[in-house]
Amino acid sequence: MGARSATNANGFDRFWRNVRTHTLHNPAEYKKRTVGTWLLTGEFPVPAIYR
């Protein structure tokens, strides 16, 4: 779609912001990684705040 797709006129600026937010801030992935590490290595999870 090119650079113009991120302009406000097309309405995709909000779409790309939301896509970026969801791909970078996915607490389910962190939780899965923590549980997987615990199951595979027995390393006790460090308490963390997942948002």
CORHU-V176249 format. One record per residue. RES is the residue in three letters. SS is DSSP state (A for helix, B for strand, O for the rest). PHI is phi in whole degrees, 0 to 359 (999 if undefined). D_FIRST is the distance of its C-alpha to the first C-alpha in Angstrom with 1 decimal. Layout:
res=RES ss=SS phi=PHI d_first=D_FIRST
res=RES ss=SS phi=PHI d_first=D_FIRST
This chain:
res=MET ss=O phi=999 d_first=0.0
res=GLY ss=O phi=83 d_first=3.8
res=ALA ss=A phi=292 d_first=7.0
res=ARG ss=A phi=292 d_first=7.2
res=SER ss=A phi=292 d_first=5.6
res=ALA ss=A phi=270 d_first=8.8
res=THR ss=O phi=281 d_first=11.1
res=ASN ss=O phi=292 d_first=13.9
res=ALA ss=O phi=297 d_first=13.7
res=ASN ss=O phi=273 d_first=10.9
res=GLY ss=O phi=81 d_first=12.6
res=PHE ss=A phi=276 d_first=9.9
res=ASP ss=A phi=301 d_first=12.0
res=ARG ss=A phi=293 d_first=14.6
res=PHE ss=A phi=301 d_first=12.6
res=TRP ss=A phi=294 d_first=11.4
res=ARG ss=A phi=297 d_first=15.0
res=ASN ss=A phi=293 d_first=16.5
res=VAL ss=A phi=299 d_first=14.7
res=ARG ss=A phi=299 d_first=15.9
res=THR ss=A phi=297 d_first=19.3
res=HIS ss=A phi=290 d_first=19.8
res=THR ss=A phi=282 d_first=19.1
res=LEU ss=A phi=268 d_first=21.2
res=HIS ss=O phi=238 d_first=24.0
res=ASN ss=O phi=245 d_first=25.1
res=PRO ss=A phi=297 d_first=28.9
res=ALA ss=A phi=299 d_first=29.4
res=GLU ss=A phi=295 d_first=28.3
res=TYR ss=A phi=295 d_first=30.9
res=LYS ss=A phi=295 d_first=33.5
res=LYS ss=A phi=298 d_first=33.0
res=ARG ss=A phi=295 d_first=33.2
res=THR ss=A phi=295 d_first=36.4
res=VAL ss=A phi=294 d_first=38.0
res=GLY ss=A phi=298 d_first=37.2
res=THR ss=A phi=297 d_first=38.7
res=TRP ss=A phi=296 d_first=41.7
res=LEU ss=A phi=292 d_first=42.2
res=LEU ss=A phi=279 d_first=41.8
res=THR ss=A phi=248 d_first=43.7
res=GLY ss=O phi=80 d_first=45.7
res=GLU ss=O phi=289 d_first=44.5
res=PHE ss=O phi=292 d_first=44.9
res=PRO ss=O phi=296 d_first=41.8
res=VAL ss=O phi=276 d_first=41.7
res=PRO ss=O phi=302 d_first=41.4
res=ALA ss=O phi=218 d_first=38.0
res=ILE ss=O phi=263 d_first=36.3
res=TYR ss=O phi=258 d_first=33.3
res=ARG ss=O phi=250 d_first=31.2
